[in-house]
Amino acid sequence: MHRFYIQSGKPVLKEGDFQHAIVVLRLEEGKEIEIIQGFGQRHLAKIGKIDLKTKQAELIIGEKIEESVEPPCKITLIQGIPRMDKLGDIVESCTQLGVSKFVLVYCKRTQGRYPQDRWDKKIHSLGITAKCAAELSAREIVPEIIGPIDFEKAIAVSEGTKLIPWELEQSTHIAKSIKGQPSEVTIAIGPEGGLEHSEIELARSNGFIPVTLGPRILRAELAPVVAISQLLSQIEA
C-alpha cells in the first residue's frame, strides 16, 4: 500500500505528493492509501476528488492504524560531516533503521567547510531523502535534520544515554552500555579519519561512553548503520 506524509489541517495530497500519487503512480479516486499526519498519526484513507487545475487531491480519512514500527526510544545521531556525497546514504539508511534526529557537526578531521547557501540546498535535499526513506520503511515520523554546528556544541546539549564509537575502545560494547530501557539514546560518529583523542575526552566529560563496534575499522558511512543496528538489537530484543 502506498504511504504519504501530509501536513496538519485539511487532508489533501498536493505539490510533490500529488505529482507522485496521481501523475506517476496514476492512483484514481477511491484508491486506498496510508497517510501519516502529525507525529505518529497513521490512518487508512481513500483518494477523493482530484483537481488537476490546482493539483490537489482530497483525502477521505478512514480508521486509525494502531500498530507502531518506531523504536522504543528516541535515537539521535550526531554525525561528523563526511564528504557531501556520503550524507545522503547515511540519512537514507539510518532513517530506515529508526533515527529520529540527525545533527550534522564539524569535527577536527572534517575535510573542508562549505558556504551556507550550499548547506541550505543540501539540508533541503537530505530532508527529501529522509521523507522518502521514512515512507518506504513505514516510519511514523520524518526525522529532523539540523546543522551544521560544531562538535563541541552538539556534545554539550545532547541528551539521554550517550554513546560514542571509538576505534581505540576494545572492551565496552553497546550492549554493555545500555541499562534498562532508555527513553532516548544519542550516538556520536566521527567523519572520515575518525575523532581525535581530545574530542573523545570532551565527549566523555559530557557523559558519553566510548564503545567499540568490533575489531575492524569501518567507513564513515557504514559506522552509524552498524552502531544503530547494534543498539536496536539490544533495545528491541
N, C-alpha and C positions, 0 to 999 in steps of 0.2 A: 504494500500500500504506500502511495506517495505521501510524503510528510512535508509540511511547510510551517515556518515560524511567521506569525503575524503580530502586528503591533496591537497594543491595548486600544480599546474603543470599538468602533463598528467593524465586525469581522468581514474583511474583504481581502482578496488577492489583488495586488497592484504592483506596478513597476516590474522589477526583475522576477518576482514570483509569478505575476500574471504572464509574462513572456515565457517563462519556463513551463508553467502548467498548461496554458491554453494554446500557445503557439508551437512550442517544442513537443510537449507530451500529447497535445491535442485532446486534453480532457474536456468532456462535454458536461452540460447541465445534468445534474443528478448523479454524477460520478462521486463515489465516496472517497474521502481522503482523511488523513490525520492532521490536525493542527495543534500547534503549541502556542499559547497566548499568555504572556507574562511568565513568571517564574513557576515552572512545574505544572502549568495548567494544560494538560493534554486532553483533547476531545476528538471524537469522530465527527466528521462534518460532511456535508454534501455541497457540491458546487451549485449555486443558484443562478440567478440571471447574469449573463455575460454581456458586458457592454464594450464592444470593440472600439467605440469612439473614445471613451475615457480610459480604456484599457484597465478596467476593473471587473472583477467577478465577485458577486455577493456569495456569502457562505451561510449555509443553514447548519447551526450548531446542533450536534447530537449528544450522545452520552459521554460522560467523563471517563477517561481511561485511568484506572487506579494503579495499575502496575507501574513500578518505577525501575529504571535501569541505572539511576545515578549511584555513584559510590556512597558508602555510608558516612563519609566525611568529606569536607571541602578540601580540594587539593589545589595548592598554589605552586606554580613553577616559576622560580626566579632563574631566568636563562641568560647566561653570559652571551653577549651578542657574537655569533659566528659570522662567517661570510653571509651576505644577504640572501644568496640563493639557497641557503640551507634552512632559513627560518620557516619557509612555507611547509617543508616536510616535518619540521618539529611541531609546528602548530597543528597540522593535519593529524599526525599520529597521536599526539598527546590529547587532543580534543576527543578523539575516538576512544581513548583509554579512560577519560573521565576528568581531566583537568578543568577546574572552574575559572582559574585566572592565570594569565601569563604576565610576568613582569620582566621586561627586556632591559638588561643592565650592561653598562660599560664596565669592563674589568681591566686590570693592568695589562693583560695579554690580548685584549681586543685589538684587532688589526684595523685601525683607522676609525675615524668618526665621520658621520655623514651629516650634511646640512638638513635643517628641519623640514624644508619642503620635500625632500626625498623621503624623510621619515613619515610625513603626513600621508604620502601616497602609499608607502609600504604598510603602514598600520591599517589603512583602508583595505588594501589587498589582503592582508592577513585576516581581517575581520570577515571578508567574504569566504576565505578558505575555512575559517573556523565554523562559519554558519553551514557551509556545505558538508563538512565533516560531522557536525552535530546532527544534521538531518539524516545523514547516512547511517549513523550509529544509534539513532532513536534517542538522543540526549534530550533532556527536558529544558536545558539552558544552552545558550551560546556563550562560550567563555569570554570574559573580559580580557582585553589586551591593552596594557599600558606601557609607557616608556617612550624613548629610552631615558633611564635615570642612572645615576652612579650606583655601583655595587654597594658602597657604604650606606647609602640612604635606604636602599631596599632591605638590606640586612637589619638595619636599626628598627624598621617599622613592621617587620614580619611577625606573624602570629602562629599559635598552635604548636604542635610538635615540629621541631625544626631539624632537618637532615641535610647534610652536605657531603655528597660523594667525593672521595679524595683518593687518588691512586696510591698514596703512601700509607693509608689506613689498611691494615691487613686482617684485623680480628673482629671488628664490630660490624655486624651485618644489619640491614634494615630490620629484619625480623626481631633482632635482639633489642632494637631501639624503640619499638612500638609497645607502649604499656596500655593495656586495656583497649578501649575503643575510642580513639581521639575524635574530637569534633572537627578538627582542622589539622592539616599537615602541610608544611611548606618545605619544598625541596629546592636547593640551590645548586645549579650546574654551571661549570665554567665554560669558556669559549674554547676554540682550538688552542692547544697547548696547556689547557687546564688553569687552575687557580694558583697564584703564588702563595708561599707559606704565610706571608703577612695577612693575606686575605682569609686564609683558613683560621688564623688566630683571631682575627677580627670577628669572624662568624662565630667562633667558639665562645668568645667573650659576650656575644649576644644570644647565647643559648643554643646554638647549632651543635649537632652531634655529628662529627666526621664518621662516615660509614664507607665500607667497601662494596663495590658492585661485582667483585670477583677478581681473579688474578690477572686478567687481561686488560690492556688499555683499549678503550672504546672511542670511536669517533664522536665528535661533538654532537652530531645529530642522532646518534644511537644511545648515548648515555642517558638522556632523560627518559627515553622509552623503556630502557632496562630498569631504571630506578623506579618509575611509576608501576611497572609490571610487578616488580618485587614487592612494592608497597601493597598493591591490590591483592596479591596472593596471600598477604598476611591479614589485611583488614576485612577481606571478603571470604575468608576461609570458614 
